[in-house]
Amino acid sequence: MPKYARAAKLVDLPPGTIREFQVDGKSVALANVEGSIYAIDNTCLHRGGPLGVGMLEANVVTCPWHGWQYDVKTGQVATNAALKVPTYEVKIEGDSVLVEIET
């Protein structure tokens, strides 16, 4: 059975934003795309930049270090669909954003 951990309050993620959070010891980036919340690993594959402080445009986040772009819905690199960061299931309970973690 999946285990979910509280990552943030929904109010902390207005539409069009991405932020980094620690979830049960794991660094994740949470993005709000038109009211839907997505969770991806916070670490860019290129040089380890923090995706959660990148620029979010629609469903694409740009790493602030060297400009690699990722689809927050799939984790895929925009220029190479074979490369991707892990994604995590998200659910909303009340005003809390919960992220599925490995048990």
The first five atom37 places (N, CA, C, CB, O) and aatype in JSON, in Angstrom:
{
  "aatype": [12, 14, 11, 18, 0, 1, 0, 0, 11, 10, 19, 3, 10, 14, 14, 7, 16, 9, 1, 6, 13, 5, 19, 3, 7, 11, 15, 19, 0, 10, 0, 2, 19, 6, 7, 15, 9, 18, 0, 9, 3, 2, 16, 4, 10, 8, 1, 7, 7, 14, 10, 7, 19, 7, 12, 10, 6, 0, 2, 19, 19, 16, 4, 14, 17, 8, 7, 17, 5, 18, 3, 19, 11, 16, 7, 5, 19, 0, 16, 2, 0, 0, 10, 11, 19, 14, 16, 18, 6, 19, 11, 9, 6, 7, 3, 15, 19, 10, 19, 6, 9, 6, 16],
  "atom_mask": [
    [1, 1, 1, 1, 1],
    [1, 1, 1, 1, 1],
    [1, 1, 1, 1, 1],
    [1, 1, 1, 1, 1],
    [1, 1, 1, 1, 1],
    [1, 1, 1, 1, 1],
    [1, 1, 1, 1, 1],
    [1, 1, 1, 1, 1],
    [1, 1, 1, 1, 1],
    [1, 1, 1, 1, 1],
    [1, 1, 1, 1, 1],
    [1, 1, 1, 1, 1],
    [1, 1, 1, 1, 1],
    [1, 1, 1, 1, 1],
    [1, 1, 1, 1, 1],
    [1, 1, 1, 0, 1],
    [1, 1, 1, 1, 1],
    [1, 1, 1, 1, 1],
    [1, 1, 1, 1, 1],
    [1, 1, 1, 1, 1],
    [1, 1, 1, 1, 1],
    [1, 1, 1, 1, 1],
    [1, 1, 1, 1, 1],
    [1, 1, 1, 1, 1],
    [1, 1, 1, 0, 1],
    [1, 1, 1, 1, 1],
    [1, 1, 1, 1, 1],
    [1, 1, 1, 1, 1],
    [1, 1, 1, 1, 1],
    [1, 1, 1, 1, 1],
    [1, 1, 1, 1, 1],
    [1, 1, 1, 1, 1],
    [1, 1, 1, 1, 1],
    [1, 1, 1, 1, 1],
    [1, 1, 1, 0, 1],
    [1, 1, 1, 1, 1],
    [1, 1, 1, 1, 1],
    [1, 1, 1, 1, 1],
    [1, 1, 1, 1, 1],
    [1, 1, 1, 1, 1],
    [1, 1, 1, 1, 1],
    [1, 1, 1, 1, 1],
    [1, 1, 1, 1, 1],
    [1, 1, 1, 1, 1],
    [1, 1, 1, 1, 1],
    [1, 1, 1, 1, 1],
    [1, 1, 1, 1, 1],
    [1, 1, 1, 0, 1],
    [1, 1, 1, 0, 1],
    [1, 1, 1, 1, 1],
    [1, 1, 1, 1, 1],
    [1, 1, 1, 0, 1],
    [1, 1, 1, 1, 1],
    [1, 1, 1, 0, 1],
    [1, 1, 1, 1, 1],
    [1, 1, 1, 1, 1],
    [1, 1, 1, 1, 1],
    [1, 1, 1, 1, 1],
    [1, 1, 1, 1, 1],
    [1, 1, 1, 1, 1],
    [1, 1, 1, 1, 1],
    [1, 1, 1, 1, 1],
    [1, 1, 1, 1, 1],
    [1, 1, 1, 1, 1],
    [1, 1, 1, 1, 1],
    [1, 1, 1, 1, 1],
    [1, 1, 1, 0, 1],
    [1, 1, 1, 1, 1],
    [1, 1, 1, 1, 1],
    [1, 1, 1, 1, 1],
    [1, 1, 1, 1, 1],
    [1, 1, 1, 1, 1],
    [1, 1, 1, 1, 1],
    [1, 1, 1, 1, 1],
    [1, 1, 1, 0, 1],
    [1, 1, 1, 1, 1],
    [1, 1, 1, 1, 1],
    [1, 1, 1, 1, 1],
    [1, 1, 1, 1, 1],
    [1, 1, 1, 1, 1],
    [1, 1, 1, 1, 1],
    [1, 1, 1, 1, 1],
    [1, 1, 1, 1, 1],
    [1, 1, 1, 1, 1],
    [1, 1, 1, 1, 1],
    [1, 1, 1, 1, 1],
    [1, 1, 1, 1, 1],
    [1, 1, 1, 1, 1],
    [1, 1, 1, 1, 1],
    [1, 1, 1, 1, 1],
    [1, 1, 1, 1, 1],
    [1, 1, 1, 1, 1],
    [1, 1, 1, 1, 1],
    [1, 1, 1, 0, 1],
    [1, 1, 1, 1, 1],
    [1, 1, 1, 1, 1],
    [1, 1, 1, 1, 1],
    [1, 1, 1, 1, 1],
    [1, 1, 1, 1, 1],
    [1, 1, 1, 1, 1],
    [1, 1, 1, 1, 1],
    [1, 1, 1, 1, 1],
    [1, 1, 1, 1, 1]
  ],
  "atom_positions": [
    [[0.84, -1.19, 0.0], [0.0, 0.0, 0.0], [0.88, 1.25, 0.0], [-0.96, 0.0, 1.22], [1.85, 1.31, 0.75]],
    [[0.56, 2.23, -0.83], [1.37, 3.44, -0.88], [1.34, 4.2, 0.44], [0.89, 4.35, -2.01], [0.34, 4.2, 1.15]],
    [[2.46, 4.84, 0.74], [2.54, 5.68, 1.93], [2.73, 7.11, 1.45], [3.72, 5.23, 2.88], [3.6, 7.4, 0.63]],
    [[1.9, 8.0, 1.96], [1.98, 9.4, 1.6], [2.48, 10.21, 2.79], [0.61, 9.92, 1.12], [2.12, 9.93, 3.94]],
    [[3.31, 11.2, 2.51], [3.82, 12.1, 3.54], [3.4, 13.53, 3.2], [5.36, 11.99, 3.67], [3.35, 13.91, 2.03]],
    [[3.12, 14.3, 4.23], [2.73, 15.7, 4.03], [3.94, 16.48, 3.54], [2.15, 16.33, 5.34], [5.01, 16.43, 4.15]],
    [[3.76, 17.2, 2.44], [4.85, 17.97, 1.85], [4.68, 19.47, 2.04], [4.97, 17.65, 0.38], [5.65, 20.18, 2.26]],
    [[3.44, 19.94, 1.94], [3.2, 21.38, 1.97], [1.73, 21.66, 2.22], [3.65, 22.04, 0.65], [0.9, 20.75, 2.22]],
    [[1.44, 22.92, 2.44], [0.06, 23.39, 2.46], [-0.28, 23.85, 1.04], [-0.16, 24.55, 3.51], [0.57, 24.43, 0.36]],
    [[-1.47, 23.6, 0.62], [-1.91, 23.99, -0.72], [-1.74, 25.49, -0.95], [-3.37, 23.58, -0.95], [-1.41, 25.92, -2.05]],
    [[-1.97, 26.28, 0.07], [-1.85, 27.73, -0.03], [-0.42, 28.16, -0.35], [-2.32, 28.38, 1.27], [-0.21, 29.26, -0.86]],
    [[0.57, 27.31, -0.05], [1.98, 27.62, -0.33], [2.34, 27.44, -1.8], [2.88, 26.76, 0.52], [3.46, 27.76, -2.21]],
    [[1.41, 26.92, -2.6], [1.67, 26.64, -4.02], [0.6, 27.25, -4.91], [1.75, 25.13, -4.27], [-0.22, 26.52, -5.48]],
    [[0.58, 28.56, -5.05], [-0.41, 29.16, -5.95], [-0.15, 28.73, -7.4], [-0.39, 30.69, -5.84], [0.97, 28.37, -7.74]],
    [[-1.17, 28.76, -8.24], [-0.99, 28.39, -9.65], [0.18, 29.13, -10.29], [-2.27, 28.66, -10.43], [0.38, 30.32, -10.08]],
    [[0.95, 28.37, -11.09], [2.08, 28.95, -11.81], [3.38, 28.98, -11.02], [0.0, 0.0, 0.0], [4.36, 29.59, -11.45]],
    [[3.4, 28.32, -9.85], [4.61, 28.33, -9.04], [5.2, 26.93, -8.89], [4.32, 28.91, -7.66], [4.52, 25.92, -9.04]],
    [[6.5, 26.92, -8.59], [7.21, 25.69, -8.25], [8.09, 26.0, -7.06], [8.05, 25.13, -9.47], [8.69, 27.08, -6.99]],
    [[8.16, 25.06, -6.11], [8.96, 25.25, -4.91], [9.57, 23.93, -4.51], [8.1, 25.84, -3.75], [9.08, 22.86, -4.89]],
    [[10.65, 24.0, -3.73], [11.28, 22.79, -3.25], [10.87, 22.52, -1.81], [12.81, 22.89, -3.37], [10.71, 23.44, -1.01]],
    [[10.71, 21.22, -1.5], [10.3, 20.78, -0.17], [11.05, 19.5, 0.2], [8.77, 20.56, -0.1], [11.46, 18.74, -0.68]],
    [[11.23, 19.28, 1.48], [11.77, 18.03, 1.98], [10.59, 17.14, 2.38], [12.75, 18.26, 3.19], [9.74, 17.55, 3.17]],
    [[10.55, 15.94, 1.82], [9.46, 15.0, 2.11], [10.08, 13.7, 2.6], [8.56, 14.77, 0.85], [10.64, 12.93, 1.82]],
    [[9.98, 13.48, 3.87], [10.52, 12.26, 4.46], [11.98, 12.04, 4.06], [9.67, 11.05, 4.05], [12.38, 10.93, 3.71]],
    [[12.78, 13.12, 4.11], [14.2, 13.04, 3.8], [14.55, 13.16, 2.33], [0.0, 0.0, 0.0], [15.73, 13.13, 1.98]],
    [[13.57, 13.28, 1.47], [13.81, 13.39, 0.02], [13.47, 14.81, -0.44], [12.95, 12.33, -0.78], [12.46, 15.38, -0.02]],
    [[14.33, 15.37, -1.3], [14.1, 16.7, -1.83], [13.25, 16.6, -3.09], [15.45, 17.42, -2.13], [13.65, 15.97, -4.07]],
    [[12.07, 17.21, -3.06], [11.17, 17.18, -4.2], [10.79, 18.6, -4.6], [9.9, 16.37, -3.87], [10.82, 19.53, -3.78]],
    [[10.45, 18.75, -5.87], [9.93, 20.02, -6.38], [8.45, 19.83, -6.62], [10.68, 20.46, -7.7], [8.03, 18.9, -7.32]],
    [[7.64, 20.7, -6.03], [6.19, 20.67, -6.24], [5.81, 21.84, -7.12], [5.42, 20.73, -4.89], [6.2, 22.98, -6.88]],
    [[5.03, 21.54, -8.16], [4.6, 22.56, -9.11], [3.09, 22.59, -9.19], [5.21, 22.3, -10.52], [2.43, 21.55, -9.16]],
    [[2.53, 23.79, -9.29], [1.1, 23.97, -9.47], [0.87, 24.46, -10.91], [0.5, 24.97, -8.42], [1.18, 25.6, -11.25]],
    [[0.33, 23.56, -11.72], [0.03, 23.88, -13.13], [-1.48, 23.98, -13.26], [0.63, 22.79, -14.11], [-2.18, 22.96, -13.31]],
    [[-1.97, 25.2, -13.32], [-3.4, 25.46, -13.48], [-4.25, 24.72, -12.46], [-3.85, 25.08, -14.87], [-5.31, 24.2, -12.79]],
    [[-3.78, 24.68, -11.21], [-4.53, 24.06, -10.13], [-4.23, 22.6, -9.88], [0.0, 0.0, 0.0], [-4.71, 22.04, -8.89]],
    [[-3.47, 21.96, -10.75], [-3.05, 20.57, -10.53], [-1.62, 20.57, -9.98], [-3.14, 19.74, -11.86], [-0.75, 21.29, -10.49]],
    [[-1.39, 19.76, -8.95], [-0.08, 19.72, -8.31], [0.7, 18.5, -8.82], [-0.22, 19.67, -6.77], [0.17, 17.4, -8.88]],
    [[1.96, 18.73, -9.17], [2.85, 17.68, -9.64], [4.11, 17.68, -8.78], [3.21, 17.87, -11.13], [4.55, 18.72, -8.31]],
    [[4.68, 16.48, -8.58], [5.91, 16.35, -7.79], [6.95, 15.62, -8.62], [5.64, 15.59, -6.46], [6.7, 14.55, -9.18]],
    [[8.14, 16.22, -8.69], [9.28, 15.6, -9.37], [10.48, 15.69, -8.44], [9.58, 16.3, -10.74], [10.49, 16.46, -7.48]],
    [[11.49, 14.87, -8.73], [12.74, 14.97, -7.98], [13.29, 16.38, -8.17], [13.77, 13.88, -8.45], [13.18, 16.95, -9.26]],
    [[13.88, 16.92, -7.12], [14.34, 18.3, -7.13], [15.7, 18.48, -7.79], [14.38, 18.83, -5.74], [16.17, 19.61, -7.92]],
    [[16.36, 17.4, -8.2], [17.74, 17.48, -8.66], [17.84, 17.33, -10.18], [18.58, 16.42, -7.98], [17.46, 16.3, -10.75]],
    [[18.36, 18.37, -10.83], [18.58, 18.34, -12.28], [19.6, 17.27, -12.64], [19.05, 19.73, -12.8], [20.6, 17.09, -11.93]],
    [[19.35, 16.56, -13.73], [20.25, 15.5, -14.17], [21.58, 16.03, -14.69], [19.58, 14.69, -15.25], [22.57, 15.29, -14.69]],
    [[21.63, 17.27, -15.12], [22.84, 17.82, -15.73], [23.95, 18.04, -14.69], [22.53, 19.13, -16.43], [25.01, 17.42, -14.78]],
    [[23.71, 18.9, -13.74], [24.73, 19.21, -12.74], [24.16, 19.31, -11.33], [25.42, 20.51, -13.09], [24.8, 19.86, -10.44]],
    [[22.96, 18.77, -11.12], [22.39, 18.73, -9.78], [21.71, 20.0, -9.31], [0.0, 0.0, 0.0], [21.51, 20.18, -8.11]],
    [[21.37, 20.86, -10.23], [20.7, 22.12, -9.86], [19.35, 21.87, -9.22], [0.0, 0.0, 0.0], [18.73, 20.84, -9.46]],
    [[18.88, 22.82, -8.39], [17.6, 22.69, -7.69], [16.41, 23.09, -8.56], [17.62, 23.54, -6.42], [16.17, 24.28, -8.76]],
    [[15.69, 22.12, -9.08], [14.57, 22.42, -9.98], [13.47, 23.22, -9.3], [13.99, 21.13, -10.52], [12.77, 24.0, -9.95]],
    [[13.32, 23.04, -7.99], [12.27, 23.74, -7.26], [12.45, 25.24, -7.15], [0.0, 0.0, 0.0], [11.54, 25.94, -6.7]],
    [[13.61, 25.75, -7.55], [13.8, 27.2, -7.58], [13.94, 27.7, -9.02], [15.04, 27.6, -6.76], [14.32, 28.85, -9.25]],
    [[13.62, 26.83, -9.97], [13.67, 27.2, -11.38], [12.46, 28.01, -11.8], [0.0, 0.0, 0.0], [11.58, 28.32, -10.99]],
    [[12.42, 28.35, -13.07], [11.31, 29.11, -13.65], [10.3, 28.12, -14.22], [11.81, 30.1, -14.76], [10.65, 27.23, -14.99]],
    [[9.03, 28.28, -13.83], [7.96, 27.42, -14.32], [7.14, 28.19, -15.33], [7.06, 26.9, -13.16], [6.61, 29.26, -15.03]],
    [[7.04, 27.64, -16.55], [6.18, 28.21, -17.59], [5.3, 27.09, -18.09], [7.02, 28.85, -18.76], [5.79, 26.11, -18.66]],
    [[3.99, 27.23, -17.88], [3.01, 26.16, -18.17], [3.46, 24.94, -17.39], [2.92, 25.85, -19.73], [3.51, 24.99, -16.16]],
    [[3.79, 23.83, -18.06], [4.19, 22.61, -17.34], [5.69, 22.33, -17.48], [3.38, 21.41, -17.85], [6.13, 21.2, -17.24]],
    [[6.48, 23.34, -17.86], [7.92, 23.15, -18.05], [8.69, 24.0, -17.04], [8.33, 23.53, -19.5], [8.49, 25.2, -16.93]],
    [[9.58, 23.32, -16.31], [10.47, 24.02, -15.38], [11.86, 24.08, -16.0], [10.5, 23.33, -13.98], [12.34, 23.1, -16.57]],
    [[12.49, 25.24, -15.88], [13.85, 25.44, -16.37], [14.79, 25.48, -15.17], [13.97, 26.75, -17.22], [14.61, 26.28, -14.25]],
    [[15.8, 24.61, -15.2], [16.79, 24.58, -14.12], [17.51, 25.93, -14.06], [17.8, 23.42, -14.33], [17.93, 26.45, -15.09]],
    [[17.65, 26.48, -12.84], [18.28, 27.8, -12.73], [19.79, 27.79, -12.98], [18.01, 28.35, -11.38], [20.38, 28.85, -13.17]],
    [[20.42, 26.64, -12.98], [21.88, 26.6, -13.14], [22.32, 26.63, -14.61], [22.43, 25.35, -12.48], [23.17, 27.45, -14.97]],
    [[21.76, 25.76, -15.46], [22.26, 25.67, -16.83], [21.14, 25.57, -17.88], [23.17, 24.49, -16.96], [21.42, 25.3, -19.05]],
    [[19.89, 25.78, -17.46], [18.81, 25.89, -18.42], [18.18, 24.61, -18.92], [0.0, 0.0, 0.0], [17.35, 24.66, -19.83]],
    [[18.54, 23.46, -18.34], [17.84, 22.24, -18.76], [16.37, 22.37, -18.42], [18.46, 20.97, -18.08], [16.02, 22.93, -17.38]],
    [[15.49, 21.87, -19.3], [14.05, 21.99, -19.1], [13.41, 20.62, -18.93], [13.41, 22.74, -20.27], [13.77, 19.66, -19.6]],
    [[12.43, 20.57, -18.01], [11.73, 19.33, -17.67], [10.23, 19.55, -17.68], [12.18, 18.81, -16.3], [9.74, 20.61, -17.28]],
    [[9.51, 18.55, -18.14], [8.05, 18.55, -18.04], [7.7, 18.06, -16.64], [7.38, 17.63, -19.16], [8.04, 16.93, -16.28]],
    [[7.05, 18.89, -15.84], [6.75, 18.5, -14.46], [5.69, 17.41, -14.37], [6.29, 19.71, -13.67], [5.55, 16.76, -13.33]],
    [[4.95, 17.19, -15.45], [3.94, 16.12, -15.45], [4.56, 14.75, -15.64], [2.91, 16.37, -16.54], [4.07, 13.77, -15.09]],
    [[5.66, 14.68, -16.41], [6.28, 13.39, -16.75], [7.7, 13.24, -16.23], [6.28, 13.21, -18.23], [8.2, 12.12, -16.13]],
    [[8.35, 14.34, -15.89], [9.75, 14.31, -15.48], [10.72, 14.29, -16.64], [0.0, 0.0, 0.0], [11.93, 14.33, -16.43]],
    [[10.21, 14.24, -17.88], [11.08, 14.12, -19.04], [11.81, 15.42, -19.37], [10.27, 13.67, -20.24], [11.27, 16.52, -19.22]],
    [[13.06, 15.26, -19.82], [13.83, 16.39, -20.32], [13.19, 16.84, -21.63], [15.35, 16.02, -20.51], [12.86, 16.01, -22.48]],
    [[13.03, 18.13, -21.78], [12.32, 18.66, -22.96], [12.99, 18.29, -24.27], [12.2, 20.15, -22.87], [12.3, 18.1, -25.28]],
    [[14.31, 18.18, -24.3], [15.02, 17.92, -25.54], [15.37, 16.45, -25.76], [16.27, 18.74, -25.58], [15.91, 16.09, -26.8]],
    [[15.07, 15.6, -24.76], [15.41, 14.18, -24.88], [14.46, 13.36, -24.0], [16.89, 13.92, -24.47], [14.69, 13.23, -22.8]],
    [[13.41, 12.82, -24.58], [12.39, 12.09, -23.82], [12.93, 10.83, -23.16], [11.25, 11.72, -24.73], [12.26, 10.26, -22.29]],
    [[14.13, 10.38, -23.53], [14.72, 9.2, -22.91], [15.29, 9.52, -21.52], [15.82, 8.62, -23.8], [15.52, 8.62, -20.72]],
    [[15.52, 10.79, -21.25], [16.04, 11.21, -19.95], [14.9, 11.8, -19.12], [17.19, 12.25, -20.11], [14.09, 12.58, -19.61]],
    [[14.85, 11.4, -17.85], [13.81, 11.96, -16.99], [14.21, 11.85, -15.53], [12.48, 11.26, -17.22], [14.97, 10.97, -15.13]],
    [[13.67, 12.78, -14.73], [13.81, 12.71, -13.29], [12.6, 11.95, -12.75], [13.93, 14.14, -12.65], [11.55, 11.93, -13.4]],
    [[12.74, 11.33, -11.59], [11.59, 10.62, -11.01], [10.42, 11.56, -10.74], [12.01, 9.91, -9.71], [10.61, 12.73, -10.41]],
    [[9.22, 11.03, -10.89], [8.0, 11.74, -10.53], [7.36, 11.0, -9.37], [7.02, 11.86, -11.74], [7.62, 9.81, -9.16]],
    [[6.52, 11.7, -8.62], [5.87, 11.12, -7.45], [4.38, 11.41, -7.49], [6.5, 11.67, -6.13], [3.95, 12.49, -7.91]],
    [[3.6, 10.45, -7.06], [2.15, 10.64, -6.99], [1.84, 11.69, -5.92], [1.42, 9.29, -6.67], [2.51, 11.77, -4.89]],
    [[0.81, 12.48, -6.18], [0.38, 13.54, -5.27], [-1.1, 13.37, -4.99], [0.67, 14.94, -5.86], [-1.87, 13.01, -5.88]],
    [[-1.48, 13.63, -3.76], [-2.91, 13.75, -3.46], [-3.12, 14.9, -2.49], [-3.48, 12.41, -2.88], [-2.24, 15.26, -1.72]],
    [[-4.31, 15.46, -2.55], [-4.67, 16.59, -1.71], [-5.66, 16.1, -0.67], [-5.27, 17.77, -2.55], [-6.66, 15.46, -1.0]],
    [[-5.38, 16.41, 0.59], [-6.31, 16.12, 1.69], [-6.52, 17.41, 2.46], [-5.76, 14.98, 2.63], [-5.62, 17.9, 3.14]],
    [[-7.73, 17.94, 2.35], [-8.0, 19.23, 3.0], [-7.13, 20.3, 2.39], [0.0, 0.0, 0.0], [-7.19, 20.55, 1.19]],
    [[-6.3, 20.94, 3.24], [-5.39, 21.96, 2.74], [-3.95, 21.47, 2.62], [-5.43, 23.17, 3.64], [-3.03, 22.26, 2.45]],
    [[-3.76, 20.15, 2.71], [-2.42, 19.57, 2.67], [-2.12, 18.89, 1.33], [-2.27, 18.56, 3.8], [-2.99, 18.27, 0.72]],
    [[-0.86, 19.04, 0.88], [-0.36, 18.35, -0.29], [0.45, 17.17, 0.22], [0.49, 19.31, -1.21], [1.41, 17.34, 0.96]],
    [[0.05, 15.97, -0.19], [0.73, 14.75, 0.22], [1.44, 14.15, -0.97], [-0.26, 13.74, 0.83], [0.92, 14.15, -2.09]],
    [[2.64, 13.62, -0.73], [3.44, 13.02, -1.8], [3.72, 11.57, -1.42], [4.78, 13.81, -2.03], [4.09, 11.27, -0.28]],
    [[3.55, 10.68, -2.41], [3.82, 9.26, -2.19], [5.33, 9.04, -2.05], [3.24, 8.39, -3.35], [6.12, 9.51, -2.86]],
    [[5.7, 8.33, -1.01], [7.11, 8.02, -0.79], [7.29, 6.51, -0.79], [7.62, 8.64, 0.54], [6.35, 5.76, -0.53]],
    [[8.5, 6.09, -1.08], [8.8, 4.66, -1.08], [8.85, 4.16, 0.35], [10.13, 4.37, -1.81], [9.36, 4.85, 1.24]],
    [[8.32, 2.97, 0.55], [8.35, 2.39, 1.9], [9.3, 1.21, 1.96], [6.95, 1.95, 2.33], [9.46, 0.6, 3.02]]
  ]
}
